[in-house]
């Protein structure tokens, strides 16, 4: 019995480490740095440091997949040199899509697609037509749920609902709720870490962002 209990503890510890592990793509390309401040069944709380993101204007579409493809093509042109400095920029991960859902399944939602600016370019990100720079000033927190595969339109709302459900009754629920009320243009964010040409080992995440002031009482 003691041996079985010890084995169970080891398995639980291994699962906790795996859930906090960085996505494999971040071992190959640059990703924003973060600190895990809490984790539980179904979610992880991260603290991200100051960072710059190149972002599209809001894209109106009924499809998350189509809007993300549209935004990614704009950002791909940006890193290929279609910017004010005619400078090629290294690819990073993840590509974020902020989602402001519509009121119904056949109504247009709003999406903003963003690219993490590499450390080399953080002090002076080149401008580009149709894009703007978002700055995460100071600490920014994210409640995170990870899932795999290619992201389908049907996945995003379901995964966001599962993340929201896992946060209920925790000390983070109020801060996340306040963060969503403070920015009604972004109910949640989808982070995708893989190239479209990678078919296995895909890592995606749902983020619900909130600021340090919302976490001050945690």
MDTraj code that builds the backbone (N, CA, C; nanometers):
import mdtraj as md
import numpy as np

residues = "UNK UNK UNK UNK UNK UNK UNK UNK UNK UNK UNK UNK UNK UNK UNK UNK UNK UNK UNK UNK UNK UNK UNK UNK UNK UNK UNK UNK UNK UNK UNK UNK UNK UNK UNK UNK UNK UNK UNK UNK UNK UNK UNK UNK UNK UNK UNK UNK UNK UNK UNK UNK UNK UNK UNK UNK UNK UNK UNK UNK UNK UNK UNK UNK UNK UNK UNK UNK UNK UNK UNK UNK UNK UNK UNK UNK UNK UNK UNK UNK UNK UNK UNK UNK UNK UNK UNK UNK UNK UNK UNK UNK UNK UNK UNK UNK UNK UNK UNK UNK UNK UNK UNK UNK UNK UNK UNK UNK UNK UNK UNK UNK UNK UNK UNK UNK UNK UNK UNK UNK UNK UNK UNK UNK UNK UNK UNK UNK UNK UNK UNK UNK UNK UNK UNK UNK UNK UNK UNK UNK UNK UNK UNK UNK UNK UNK UNK UNK UNK UNK UNK UNK UNK UNK UNK UNK UNK UNK UNK UNK UNK UNK UNK UNK UNK UNK UNK UNK UNK UNK UNK UNK UNK UNK UNK UNK UNK UNK UNK UNK UNK UNK UNK UNK UNK UNK UNK UNK UNK UNK UNK UNK UNK UNK UNK UNK UNK UNK UNK UNK UNK UNK UNK UNK UNK UNK UNK UNK UNK UNK UNK UNK UNK UNK UNK UNK UNK UNK".split()
xyz = np.array([
    [0.0834, -0.1210, 0.0000],
    [0.0000, 0.0000, 0.0000],
    [0.0862, 0.1252, 0.0000],
    [0.1921, 0.1233, 0.0861],
    [0.2813, 0.2388, 0.0919],
    [0.3509, 0.2583, -0.0416],
    [0.3898, 0.1429, -0.1059],
    [0.4563, 0.1528, -0.2357],
    [0.3633, 0.2145, -0.3387],
    [0.2351, 0.1719, -0.3396],
    [0.1378, 0.2271, -0.4342],
    [0.1168, 0.3751, -0.4098],
    [0.1122, 0.4173, -0.2825],
    [0.0944, 0.5593, -0.2507],
    [0.2141, 0.6406, -0.2973],
    [0.3342, 0.5818, -0.2766],
    [0.4541, 0.6522, -0.3216],
    [0.4573, 0.6664, -0.4719],
    [0.4166, 0.5601, -0.5431],
    [0.4123, 0.5658, -0.6882],
    [0.3126, 0.6700, -0.7362],
    [0.1976, 0.6754, -0.6689],
    [0.0970, 0.7744, -0.7068],
    [0.1494, 0.9161, -0.6897],
    [0.2211, 0.9402, -0.5789],
    [0.2790, 1.0735, -0.5567],
    [0.3796, 1.1090, -0.6646],
    [0.4605, 1.0094, -0.7051],
    [0.5579, 1.0343, -0.8114],
    [0.4886, 1.0666, -0.9431],
    [0.3804, 0.9949, -0.9732],
    [0.3071, 1.0213, -1.0970],
    [0.2435, 1.1592, -1.0949],
    [0.1879, 1.1974, -0.9804],
    [0.1287, 1.3303, -0.9690],
    [0.2337, 1.4390, -0.9840],
    [0.3510, 1.4156, -0.9241],
    [0.4593, 1.5137, -0.9362],
    [0.5044, 1.5254, -1.0806],
    [0.5149, 1.4123, -1.1496],
    [0.5555, 1.4146, -1.2906],
    [0.4529, 1.4879, -1.3758],
    [0.3246, 1.4664, -1.3461],
    [0.2189, 1.5348, -1.4209],
    [0.2262, 1.6848, -1.3986],
    [0.2557, 1.7261, -1.2741],
    [0.2664, 1.8695, -1.2445],
    [0.3814, 1.9316, -1.3203],
    [0.4949, 1.8613, -1.3277],
    [0.6100, 1.9126, -1.4023],
    [0.5765, 1.9230, -1.5499],
    [0.5110, 1.8186, -1.6035],
    [0.4758, 1.8198, -1.7454],
    [0.3824, 1.9347, -1.7782],
    [0.2857, 1.9621, -1.6892],
    [0.1903, 2.0688, -1.7167],
    [0.2574, 2.2045, -1.7170],
    [0.3677, 2.2197, -1.6431],
    [0.4355, 2.3474, -1.6357],
    [0.5472, 2.3597, -1.7372],
    [0.5764, 2.2492, -1.8125],
    [0.6866, 2.2509, -1.9075],
    [0.6565, 2.3488, -2.0204],
    [0.7625, 2.4120, -2.0702],
    [0.7434, 2.5041, -2.1821],
    [0.7129, 2.4235, -2.3073],
    [0.6393, 2.4808, -2.4029],
    [0.6130, 2.4100, -2.5282],
    [0.7439, 2.3760, -2.5999],
    [0.7511, 2.2597, -2.6659],
    [0.8754, 2.2200, -2.7334],
    [0.9262, 2.3229, -2.8336],
    [0.8354, 2.3945, -2.9010],
    [0.8792, 2.4926, -3.0000],
    [0.9626, 2.6030, -2.9369],
    [0.9432, 2.6286, -2.8069],
    [1.0190, 2.7343, -2.7391],
    [1.1633, 2.6932, -2.7118],
    [1.1949, 2.5660, -2.7377],
    [1.3344, 2.5225, -2.7310],
    [1.4074, 2.5509, -2.8623],
    [1.3286, 2.5828, -2.9681],
    [1.3873, 2.6086, -3.1001],
    [1.3836, 2.7553, -3.1385],
    [1.2778, 2.8238, -3.1011],
    [1.2635, 2.9647, -3.1351],
    [1.2286, 3.0438, -3.0094],
    [1.2441, 3.1747, -3.0179],
    [1.2271, 3.2594, -2.8994],
    [1.0796, 3.2712, -2.8609],
    [1.0535, 3.2638, -2.7315],
    [0.9204, 3.2835, -2.6751],
    [0.9311, 3.3857, -2.5614],
    [0.8224, 3.4541, -2.5277],
    [0.8283, 3.5457, -2.4142],
    [0.8538, 3.4698, -2.2843],
    [0.9321, 3.5295, -2.1972],
    [0.9621, 3.4635, -2.0700],
    [0.8481, 3.4854, -1.9711],
    [0.8300, 3.3880, -1.8832],
    [0.7264, 3.3995, -1.7813],
    [0.7650, 3.3169, -1.6598],
    [0.6963, 3.3449, -1.5508],
    [0.7118, 3.2698, -1.4265],
    [0.5778, 3.2075, -1.3916],
    [0.5777, 3.0794, -1.3595],
    [0.4551, 3.0140, -1.3138],
    [0.4370, 3.0448, -1.1659],
    [0.3270, 3.1107, -1.1329],
    [0.3036, 3.1491, -0.9939],
    [0.2027, 3.0582, -0.9244],
    [0.1279, 2.9811, -1.0025],
    [0.0328, 2.8873, -0.9421],
    [-0.0097, 2.7882, -1.0500],
    [-0.0494, 2.6697, -1.0087],
    [-0.1054, 2.5729, -1.1023],
    [-0.1980, 2.4804, -1.0255],
    [-0.2979, 2.4327, -1.0955],
    [-0.3955, 2.3415, -1.0352],
    [-0.4565, 2.2610, -1.1483],
    [-0.5525, 2.1775, -1.1143],
    [-0.6163, 2.0940, -1.2144],
    [-0.6894, 2.1804, -1.3167],
    [-0.6394, 2.1820, -1.4387],
    [-0.7090, 2.2533, -1.5457],
    [-0.6564, 2.3909, -1.5778],
    [-0.5644, 2.4457, -1.4978],
    [-0.5135, 2.5792, -1.5305],
    [-0.3756, 2.6012, -1.4709],
    [-0.3109, 2.7048, -1.5234],
    [-0.1818, 2.7518, -1.4748],
    [-0.1875, 2.9044, -1.4731],
    [-0.1301, 2.9659, -1.3713],
    [-0.1230, 3.1118, -1.3642],
    [0.0213, 3.1528, -1.3911],
    [0.0405, 3.2387, -1.4910],
    [0.1736, 3.2850, -1.5287],
    [0.1858, 3.4364, -1.5107],
    [0.3078, 3.4785, -1.4819],
    [0.3389, 3.6218, -1.4780],
    [0.4393, 3.6506, -1.5892],
    [0.3956, 3.7299, -1.6877],
    [0.4815, 3.7697, -1.7990],
    [0.5437, 3.9054, -1.7695],
    [0.6662, 3.9227, -1.8173],
    [0.7352, 4.0503, -1.7975],
    [0.7039, 4.1452, -1.9126],
    [0.7568, 4.2671, -1.9010],
    [0.7382, 4.3708, -2.0013],
    [0.7720, 4.3161, -2.1406],
    [0.6854, 4.3399, -2.2395],
    [0.7089, 4.2857, -2.3729],
    [0.6346, 4.3674, -2.4773],
    [0.6880, 4.3644, -2.5997],
    [0.6258, 4.4283, -2.7150],
    [0.5683, 4.3214, -2.8079],
    [0.4502, 4.3491, -2.8615],
    [0.3843, 4.2605, -2.9569],
    [0.3416, 4.3430, -3.0779],
    [0.3660, 4.2927, -3.1974],
    [0.3144, 4.3548, -3.3197],
    [0.1770, 4.2946, -3.3474],
    [0.0767, 4.3823, -3.3643],
    [-0.0620, 4.3353, -3.3714],
    [-0.1345, 4.3930, -3.4925],
    [-0.2265, 4.3148, -3.5440],
    [-0.3114, 4.3608, -3.6533],
    [-0.4213, 4.4518, -3.5991],
    [-0.4878, 4.5223, -3.6901],
    [-0.6139, 4.5870, -3.6558],
    [-0.7183, 4.4775, -3.6342],
    [-0.8279, 4.5090, -3.5654],
    [-0.9321, 4.4072, -3.5471],
    [-0.9803, 4.3514, -3.6811],
    [-0.9939, 4.2216, -3.6871],
    [-1.0411, 4.1513, -3.8064],
    [-1.1801, 4.0976, -3.7761],
    [-1.2787, 4.1378, -3.8541],
    [-1.4168, 4.0950, -3.8322],
    [-1.4446, 3.9710, -3.9166],
    [-1.4872, 3.8639, -3.8532],
    [-1.5111, 3.7389, -3.9260],
    [-1.5975, 3.6491, -3.8385],
    [-1.6644, 3.5532, -3.9006],
    [-1.7395, 3.4553, -3.8214],
    [-1.6504, 3.3379, -3.7831],
    [-1.5306, 3.3290, -3.8438],
    [-1.4429, 3.2140, -3.8246],
    [-1.3117, 3.2543, -3.7583],
    [-1.2810, 3.1917, -3.6441],
    [-1.1518, 3.2115, -3.5790],
    [-1.0385, 3.1685, -3.6714],
    [-1.0532, 3.0533, -3.7360],
    [-0.9476, 2.9985, -3.8219],
    [-0.9192, 3.0940, -3.9380],
    [-1.0232, 3.1423, -4.0038],
    [-1.0049, 3.2319, -4.1187],
    [-0.9427, 3.3642, -4.0753],
    [-0.9903, 3.4200, -3.9633],
    [-0.9362, 3.5475, -3.9154],
    [-0.7893, 3.5339, -3.8762],
    [-0.7549, 3.4236, -3.8105],
    [-0.6154, 3.4015, -3.7716],
    [-0.5272, 3.3867, -3.8946],
    [-0.5753, 3.3186, -3.9957],
    [-0.4981, 3.3034, -4.1198],
    [-0.4741, 3.4401, -4.1841],
    [-0.5772, 3.5225, -4.1885],
    [-0.5640, 3.6571, -4.2454],
    [-0.4607, 3.7388, -4.1689],
    [-0.4717, 3.7366, -4.0363],
    [-0.3785, 3.8133, -3.9538],
    [-0.2370, 3.7606, -3.9616],
    [-0.2229, 3.6272, -3.9647],
    [-0.0892, 3.5680, -3.9700],
    [-0.0177, 3.6067, -4.0995],
    [-0.0910, 3.6123, -4.2118],
    [-0.0284, 3.6509, -4.3375],
    [0.0250, 3.7937, -4.3306],
    [-0.0490, 3.8837, -4.2645],
    [-0.0001, 4.0207, -4.2457],
    [0.1284, 4.0206, -4.1639],
    [0.1295, 3.9427, -4.0569],
    [0.2471, 3.9381, -3.9692],
    [0.3640, 3.8669, -4.0368],
    [0.3345, 3.7671, -4.1198],
    [0.4412, 3.6981, -4.1923],
    [0.5101, 3.7944, -4.2888],
    [0.4308, 3.8758, -4.3588],
    [0.4903, 3.9768, -4.4470],
    [0.5754, 4.0751, -4.3665],
    [0.5281, 4.1087, -4.2480],
    [0.6018, 4.2006, -4.1597],
    [0.7395, 4.1452, -4.1251],
    [0.7469, 4.0186, -4.0847],
    [0.8771, 3.9639, -4.0445],
    [0.9652, 3.9311, -4.1648],
    [0.9038, 3.9223, -4.2839],
    [0.9823, 3.9000, -4.4052],
    [1.0416, 4.0289, -4.4614],
    [1.0138, 4.1412, -4.3951],
    [1.0767, 4.2674, -4.4356],
    [0.9811, 4.3748, -4.4820],
    [0.8499, 4.3474, -4.4822],
    [0.7537, 4.4495, -4.5216],
    [0.7236, 4.5381, -4.4007],
    [0.8244, 4.6174, -4.3645],
    [0.8127, 4.7083, -4.2502],
    [0.8959, 4.8329, -4.2770],
    [0.8887, 4.9292, -4.1870],
    [0.9523, 5.0590, -4.2094],
    [1.1033, 5.0501, -4.2255],
    [1.1657, 4.9466, -4.1702],
    [1.3115, 4.9324, -4.1788],
    [1.3542, 4.8335, -4.2876],
    [1.2560, 4.7765, -4.3589],
    [1.2865, 4.6703, -4.4566],
    [1.3745, 4.5622, -4.3944],
    [1.3435, 4.5286, -4.2720],
    [1.4272, 4.4390, -4.1924],
    [1.3594, 4.3035, -4.1744],
    [1.4349, 4.1971, -4.1973],
    [1.3847, 4.0626, -4.1693],
    [1.3918, 4.0370, -4.0192],
    [1.2841, 3.9846, -3.9639],
    [1.2730, 3.9625, -3.8200],
    [1.2573, 3.8130, -3.7946],
    [1.3250, 3.7642, -3.6929],
    [1.3178, 3.6217, -3.6598],
    [1.1764, 3.5824, -3.6165],
    [1.1356, 3.4626, -3.6561],
    [1.0062, 3.4094, -3.6129],
    [1.0112, 3.3764, -3.4650],
    [0.9017, 3.3997, -3.3960],
    [0.8894, 3.3689, -3.2537],
    [0.7611, 3.2879, -3.2316],
    [0.7366, 3.2521, -3.1090],
    [0.6117, 3.1855, -3.0706],
    [0.5719, 3.2377, -2.9324],
    [0.4435, 3.2357, -2.8997],
    [0.3331, 3.1915, -2.9843],
    [0.2789, 3.3051, -3.0709],
    [0.1949, 3.2690, -3.1680],
    [0.1103, 3.3659, -3.2358],
    [-0.0195, 3.3723, -3.1548],
    [-0.0572, 3.4931, -3.1158],
    [-0.1775, 3.5115, -3.0337],
    [-0.2942, 3.5597, -3.1186],
    [-0.4124, 3.5130, -3.0868],
    [-0.5350, 3.5680, -3.1444],
    [-0.6281, 3.6056, -3.0304],
    [-0.6445, 3.7374, -3.0101],
    [-0.7395, 3.7857, -2.9090],
    [-0.8802, 3.7755, -2.9677],
    [-0.9729, 3.7258, -2.8878],
    [-1.1081, 3.6991, -2.9363],
    [-1.2096, 3.7805, -2.8570],
    [-1.2896, 3.8572, -2.9302],
    [-1.4066, 3.9221, -2.8720],
    [-1.5279, 3.8563, -2.9362],
    [-1.5865, 3.7540, -2.8701],
    [-1.6910, 3.6735, -2.9347],
    [-1.8167, 3.7546, -2.9644],
    [-1.8878, 3.7104, -3.0671],
    [-2.0171, 3.7694, -3.0995],
    [-2.1233, 3.7122, -3.0073],
    [-2.2453, 3.7601, -3.0236],
    [-2.3554, 3.7126, -2.9397],
    [-2.4180, 3.5839, -2.9915],
    [-2.3789, 3.5399, -3.1107],
    [-2.4406, 3.4198, -3.1663],
    [-2.3455, 3.3466, -3.2585],
    [-2.3758, 3.2210, -3.2908],
    [-2.2846, 3.1370, -3.3700],
    [-2.2663, 3.1842, -3.5138],
    [-2.3617, 3.2594, -3.5674],
    [-2.3520, 3.3032, -3.7069],
    [-2.3319, 3.4536, -3.7177],
    [-2.2885, 3.5148, -3.6079],
    [-2.2607, 3.6578, -3.6071],
    [-2.1098, 3.6811, -3.6148],
    [-2.0728, 3.7983, -3.6602],
    [-1.9313, 3.8313, -3.6766],
    [-1.8665, 3.8583, -3.5410],
    [-1.7521, 3.7960, -3.5171],
    [-1.6708, 3.8244, -3.3988],
    [-1.5525, 3.9114, -3.4409],
    [-1.4788, 3.9603, -3.3416],
    [-1.3632, 4.0456, -3.3680],
    [-1.2372, 3.9750, -3.3185],
    [-1.1311, 3.9770, -3.4010],
    [-1.0064, 3.9075, -3.3699],
    [-0.8879, 4.0004, -3.3940],
    [-0.7910, 3.9976, -3.3043],
    [-0.6646, 4.0687, -3.3233],
    [-0.5536, 3.9652, -3.3141],
    [-0.4701, 3.9579, -3.4168],
    [-0.3623, 3.8592, -3.4234],
    [-0.2300, 3.9299, -3.3933],
    [-0.1486, 3.8687, -3.3067],
    [-0.0264, 3.9342, -3.2591],
    [0.0945, 3.8426, -3.2676],
    [0.2108, 3.9055, -3.2867],
    [0.3401, 3.8380, -3.2981],
    [0.4323, 3.8933, -3.1907],
    [0.4936, 3.8066, -3.1119],
    [0.5884, 3.8498, -3.0093],
    [0.7155, 3.9017, -3.0754],
    [0.7509, 4.0268, -3.0468],
    [0.8699, 4.0878, -3.1058],
    [0.9942, 4.0309, -3.0376],
    [1.0921, 3.9805, -3.1148],
    [1.2118, 3.9219, -3.0525],
    [1.2875, 4.0233, -2.9673],
    [1.3659, 3.9713, -2.8719],
    [1.4416, 4.0580, -2.7806],
    [1.5271, 4.1582, -2.8564],
    [1.5870, 4.1160, -2.9674],
    [1.6720, 4.2041, -3.0480],
    [1.5972, 4.3282, -3.0935],
    [1.4670, 4.3130, -3.1234],
    [1.3869, 4.4226, -3.1782],
    [1.2977, 4.4906, -3.0758],
    [1.2966, 4.4397, -2.9523],
    [1.2083, 4.4958, -2.8504],
    [1.2302, 4.6461, -2.8265],
    [1.3566, 4.6966, -2.8225],
    [1.3742, 4.8398, -2.7951],
    [1.3162, 4.9310, -2.9027],
    [1.3063, 4.8820, -3.0282],
    [1.2607, 4.9674, -3.1377],
    [1.1939, 4.8826, -3.2456],
    [1.0732, 4.8312, -3.2182],
    [1.0064, 4.7483, -3.3186],
    [0.9747, 4.8302, -3.4432],
    [1.0079, 4.7799, -3.5624],
    [0.9766, 4.8570, -3.6833],
    [0.8263, 4.8707, -3.7030],
    [0.7850, 4.9876, -3.7490],
    [0.6435, 5.0107, -3.7787],
    [0.6085, 4.9453, -3.9120],
    [0.4802, 4.9274, -3.9352],
    [0.4329, 4.8721, -4.0616],
    [0.2882, 4.9143, -4.0823],
    [0.2527, 4.9355, -4.2079],
    [0.1163, 4.9751, -4.2399],
    [0.0184, 4.8655, -4.1982],
    [-0.0869, 4.9040, -4.1297],
    [-0.1897, 4.8091, -4.0886],
    [-0.1612, 4.7373, -3.9590],
    [-0.0419, 4.7613, -3.9009],
    [-0.0061, 4.6983, -3.7743],
    [0.0220, 4.8054, -3.6700],
    [0.0115, 4.7671, -3.5445],
    [0.0490, 4.8559, -3.4350],
    [0.1209, 4.7739, -3.3292],
    [0.1930, 4.8427, -3.2415],
    [0.2684, 4.7747, -3.1366],
    [0.1911, 4.7833, -3.0063],
    [0.1674, 4.6671, -2.9456],
    [0.1092, 4.6611, -2.8107],
    [0.2226, 4.6399, -2.7114],
    [0.2209, 4.7152, -2.6037],
    [0.3225, 4.6966, -2.5009],
    [0.2579, 4.6424, -2.3743],
    [0.3142, 4.5335, -2.3243],
    [0.2768, 4.4844, -2.1925],
    [0.3725, 4.5491, -2.0944],
    [0.3291, 4.6568, -2.0323],
    [0.4156, 4.7314, -1.9420],
    [0.4093, 4.6700, -1.8031],
    [0.5268, 4.6354, -1.7482],
    [0.5303, 4.5723, -1.6173],
    [0.4779, 4.4299, -1.6255],
    [0.4293, 4.3804, -1.5127],
    [0.3837, 4.2409, -1.5077],
    [0.2451, 4.2275, -1.5693],
    [0.2263, 4.1240, -1.6490],
    [0.0965, 4.0875, -1.7032],
    [0.0727, 3.9414, -1.6691],
    [-0.0443, 3.9127, -1.6182],
    [-0.0757, 3.7773, -1.5740],
    [-0.1653, 3.7084, -1.6764],
    [-0.1538, 3.5760, -1.6820],
    [-0.2394, 3.4966, -1.7699],
    [-0.2816, 3.3698, -1.6979],
    [-0.4118, 3.3451, -1.6984],
    [-0.4633, 3.2130, -1.6619],
    [-0.4633, 3.1315, -1.7897],
    [-0.4054, 3.0114, -1.7847],
    [-0.3739, 2.9371, -1.9074],
    [-0.4284, 2.7946, -1.8995],
    [-0.4846, 2.7485, -2.0118],
    [-0.5229, 2.6083, -2.0289],
    [-0.4592, 2.5593, -2.1583],
    [-0.3933, 2.4448, -2.1557],
    [-0.3234, 2.3912, -2.2725],
    [-0.4054, 2.2811, -2.3384],
    [-0.3989, 2.2753, -2.4733],
    [-0.4628, 2.1669, -2.5473],
    [-0.3859, 2.1444, -2.6772],
    [-0.4103, 2.0328, -2.7426],
    [-0.3311, 1.9940, -2.8584],
    [-0.4077, 1.9996, -2.9887],
    [-0.3410, 1.9542, -3.0963],
    [-0.4021, 1.9434, -3.2277],
    [-0.4090, 2.0753, -3.3029],
    [-0.4686, 2.0686, -3.4223],
    [-0.4973, 2.1903, -3.4984],
    [-0.6226, 2.2554, -3.4398],
    [-0.6191, 2.3860, -3.4220],
    [-0.7319, 2.4557, -3.3594],
    [-0.8448, 2.4718, -3.4605],
    [-0.9644, 2.4277, -3.4233],
    [-1.0838, 2.4437, -3.5057],
    [-1.1730, 2.5514, -3.4451],
    [-1.2623, 2.6040, -3.5251],
    [-1.3538, 2.7068, -3.4752],
    [-1.4312, 2.6586, -3.3528],
    [-1.4669, 2.5309, -3.3525],
    [-1.5458, 2.4772, -3.2420],
    [-1.4652, 2.4621, -3.1136],
    [-1.3316, 2.4621, -3.1243],
    [-1.2472, 2.4397, -3.0066],
    [-1.2409, 2.5599, -2.9129],
    [-1.2353, 2.6807, -2.9710],
    [-1.1930, 2.7949, -2.8906],
    [-1.2926, 2.8291, -2.7801],
    [-1.4212, 2.8316, -2.8143],
    [-1.5211, 2.8599, -2.7121],
    [-1.5282, 2.7510, -2.6073],
    [-1.5152, 2.6245, -2.6522],
    [-1.5200, 2.5110, -2.5590],
    [-1.4019, 2.5150, -2.4620],
    [-1.2806, 2.5392, -2.5147],
    [-1.1627, 2.5433, -2.4287],
    [-1.1663, 2.6628, -2.3345],
    [-1.2178, 2.7761, -2.3813],
    [-1.2312, 2.8932, -2.2936],
    [-1.3299, 2.8654, -2.1809],
    [-1.4394, 2.7961, -2.2128],
    [-1.5384, 2.7619, -2.1096],
    [-1.4790, 2.6662, -2.0072],
    [-1.3962, 2.5713, -2.0526],
    [-1.3322, 2.4778, -1.9599],
    [-1.2333, 2.5499, -1.8690],
    [-1.1578, 2.6449, -1.9247],
    [-1.0662, 2.7228, -1.8412],
    [-1.1437, 2.8038, -1.7387],
    [-1.2491, 2.8690, -1.7837],
    [-1.3302, 2.9502, -1.6922],
    [-1.3877, 2.8633, -1.5802],
    [-1.4350, 2.7447, -1.6150],
    [-1.4932, 2.6553, -1.5139],
    [-1.3882, 2.6110, -1.4128],
    [-1.2657, 2.5846, -1.4600],
    [-1.1609, 2.5377, -1.3684],
    [-1.1173, 2.6462, -1.2705],
    [-1.1383, 2.7741, -1.3078],
    [-1.0988, 2.8860, -1.2209],
    [-1.2030, 2.9170, -1.1138],
    [-1.3269, 2.8754, -1.1360],
    [-1.4333, 2.9082, -1.0419],
    [-1.4046, 2.8492, -0.9046],
    [-1.4231, 2.9300, -0.8017],
    [-1.3981, 2.8863, -0.6652],
    [-1.2536, 2.8979, -0.6229],
    [-1.1661, 2.9450, -0.7134],
    [-1.0255, 2.9635, -0.6770],
    [-1.0000, 3.1094, -0.6428],
    [-0.8823, 3.1360, -0.5889],
    [-0.8469, 3.2732, -0.5517],
    [-0.8193, 3.3615, -0.6724],
    [-0.8155, 3.3008, -0.7939],
    [-0.7873, 3.3778, -0.9146],
    [-0.9131, 3.4193, -0.9893],
    [-1.0263, 3.3638, -0.9534],
    [-1.1484, 3.3862, -1.0321],
    [-1.1847, 3.5337, -1.0415],
    [-1.1802, 3.6062, -0.9300],
    [-1.2199, 3.7472, -0.9304],
    [-1.1244, 3.8315, -1.0136],
    [-0.9931, 3.8052, -1.0015],
    [-0.8939, 3.8823, -1.0775],
    [-0.9119, 3.8611, -1.2275],
    [-0.9359, 3.7368, -1.2682],
    [-0.9574, 3.7081, -1.4098],
    [-1.0846, 3.7755, -1.4591],
    [-1.1904, 3.7693, -1.3795],
    [-1.3165, 3.8329, -1.4157],
    [-1.2997, 3.9836, -1.4285],
    [-1.2274, 4.0453, -1.3345],
    [-1.2022, 4.1907, -1.3407],
    [-1.1215, 4.2256, -1.4647],
    [-1.0234, 4.1417, -1.4992],
    [-0.9426, 4.1659, -1.6175],
    [-1.0245, 4.1611, -1.7451],
    [-1.1207, 4.0710, -1.7514],
    [-1.2057, 4.0600, -1.8706],
    [-1.3005, 4.1791, -1.8801],
    [-1.3506, 4.2271, -1.7657],
    [-1.4363, 4.3451, -1.7678],
    [-1.3586, 4.4699, -1.8076],
    [-1.2314, 4.4753, -1.7664],
    [-1.1489, 4.5931, -1.7970],
    [-1.1165, 4.6032, -1.9453],
    [-1.1161, 4.4902, -2.0159],
    [-1.0864, 4.4906, -2.1594],
    [-1.1918, 4.4090, -2.2331],
    [-1.3092, 4.4696, -2.2576],
    [-1.4170, 4.3952, -2.3228],
    [-1.3861, 4.3571, -2.4670],
    [-1.2796, 4.4146, -2.5269],
    [-1.2430, 4.3797, -2.6639],
    [-1.1717, 4.2451, -2.6714],
    [-1.1370, 4.1875, -2.5558],
    [-1.0655, 4.0592, -2.5566],
    [-1.1181, 3.9706, -2.4449],
    [-1.2142, 3.8840, -2.4787],
    [-1.2704, 3.7942, -2.3790],
    [-1.1702, 3.6863, -2.3405],
    [-1.0965, 3.6381, -2.4401],
    [-0.9896, 3.5418, -2.4167],
    [-0.8950, 3.5449, -2.5365],
    [-0.7826, 3.4782, -2.5227],
    [-0.6785, 3.4783, -2.6252],
    [-0.6367, 3.3344, -2.6533],
    [-0.6165, 3.3027, -2.7796],
    [-0.5665, 3.1713, -2.8202],
    [-0.4204, 3.1857, -2.8602],
    [-0.3334, 3.1050, -2.7989],
    [-0.1903, 3.1040, -2.8305],
    [-0.1576, 2.9770, -2.9074],
    [-0.0977, 2.9920, -3.0258],
    [-0.0584, 2.8775, -3.1066],
    [0.0934, 2.8793, -3.1253],
    [0.1572, 2.7660, -3.0961],
    [0.3034, 2.7599, -3.0890],
    [0.3701, 2.6961, -3.2103],
    [0.2943, 2.6353, -3.2996],
    [0.3556, 2.5552, -3.4056],
    [0.3339, 2.6158, -3.5430],
    [0.4258, 2.5833, -3.6330],
    [0.4096, 2.6142, -3.7741],
    [0.2892, 2.5377, -3.8286],
    [0.2204, 2.5933, -3.9291],
    [0.1099, 2.5193, -3.9917],
    [0.1542, 2.3884, -4.0549],
    [0.2844, 2.3714, -4.0759],
    [0.3352, 2.2516, -4.1422],
    [0.3800, 2.1440, -4.0431],
    [0.3623, 2.1689, -3.9138],
    [0.3922, 2.0679, -3.8125],
    [0.2629, 1.9944, -3.7784],
    [0.2623, 1.8642, -3.7970],
    [0.1383, 1.7881, -3.7856],
    [0.1273, 1.7081, -3.6566],
    [0.2364, 1.6949, -3.5831],
    [0.2312, 1.6219, -3.4563],
    [0.2933, 1.7084, -3.3463],
    [0.2587, 1.6737, -3.2229],
    [0.3136, 1.7465, -3.1094],
    [0.2711, 1.8910, -3.1033],
    [0.1545, 1.9214, -3.1546],
    [0.1099, 2.0607, -3.1574],
    [0.0647, 2.1057, -3.0186],
    [0.0982, 2.2308, -2.9837],
    [0.0643, 2.2870, -2.8530],
    [-0.0114, 2.4178, -2.8747],
    [-0.1275, 2.4255, -2.8124],
    [-0.2084, 2.5479, -2.8133],
    [-0.2490, 2.5788, -2.6702],
    [-0.2834, 2.7035, -2.6461],
    [-0.3279, 2.7439, -2.5123],
    [-0.4396, 2.8464, -2.5229],
    [-0.5282, 2.8427, -2.4269],
    [-0.6242, 2.9509, -2.4039],
    [-0.5692, 3.0362, -2.2910],
    [-0.5618, 3.1680, -2.3135],
    [-0.5182, 3.2621, -2.2101],
    [-0.6340, 3.3534, -2.1723],
    [-0.6461, 3.3825, -2.0450],
    [-0.7295, 3.4919, -1.9963],
    [-0.6364, 3.5856, -1.9215],
    [-0.6183, 3.7058, -1.9770],
    [-0.5167, 3.7999, -1.9291],
    [-0.5723, 3.8928, -1.8226],
    [-0.4883, 3.9268, -1.7276],
    [-0.5241, 4.0285, -1.6288],
    [-0.3968, 4.0963, -1.5817],
    [-0.4121, 4.2160, -1.5251],
    [-0.2958, 4.2972, -1.4890],
    [-0.2560, 4.2788, -1.3443],
    [-0.1390, 4.3350, -1.3104],
    [-0.0867, 4.3224, -1.1749],
    [-0.1832, 4.3795, -1.0717],
    [-0.2512, 4.4876, -1.1051],
    [-0.3432, 4.5478, -1.0079],
    [-0.4577, 4.4533, -0.9748],
    [-0.4989, 4.3723, -1.0737],
    [-0.6060, 4.2755, -1.0479],
    [-0.5590, 4.1594, -0.9619],
    [-0.4252, 4.1387, -0.9606],
    [-0.3684, 4.0286, -0.8820],
    [-0.3101, 4.0763, -0.7501],
    [-0.3255, 4.2036, -0.7168],
    [-0.2571, 4.2613, -0.6001],
    [-0.3011, 4.1991, -0.4698],
    [-0.4228, 4.1482, -0.4658],
    [-0.4731, 4.0886, -0.3407],
    [-0.4538, 3.9387, -0.3350],
    [-0.3869, 3.8813, -0.4356],
    [-0.3718, 3.7362, -0.4408],
    [-0.2652, 3.6886, -0.3435],
])
top = md.Topology()
chain = top.add_chain()
for i, resn in enumerate(residues, 1):
    res = top.add_residue(resn, chain, resSeq=i)
    for name in ("N", "CA", "C"):
        top.add_atom(name, md.element.get_by_symbol(name[0]), res)
traj = md.Trajectory(xyz[None], top)
